[in-house]
Amino acid sequence: MKTVIRTKYTCSKCGGHEFEIGEVFMAGSVVAKMFNFEFKRFTSVTCTKCTNTELFKTPKKEIQNTLDFVIGK
């Protein structure tokens, strides 16, 4: 299930402020892929305007705070 949020964070490609939040799982190496283990979890943030996607190693439940922190720098 994807969550759509509106935030002060700005898309680096188009300047949009509305994003879909999802999760992505990736295997760490070729051996891990073969044996189906060592998956890494990332939160995906996709601009709803241009579909530019960025990945964060932040849990999905904390991504809004992370985006607000990034814009505050």
Secondary structure as UniProt FT lines:
FT   STRAND          3..6
FT   TURN            12..14
FT   STRAND          18..27
FT   HELIX           30..35
FT   STRAND          39..47
FT   TURN            48..50
FT   STRAND          53..56
FT   HELIX           60..62
FT   HELIX           63..72
//
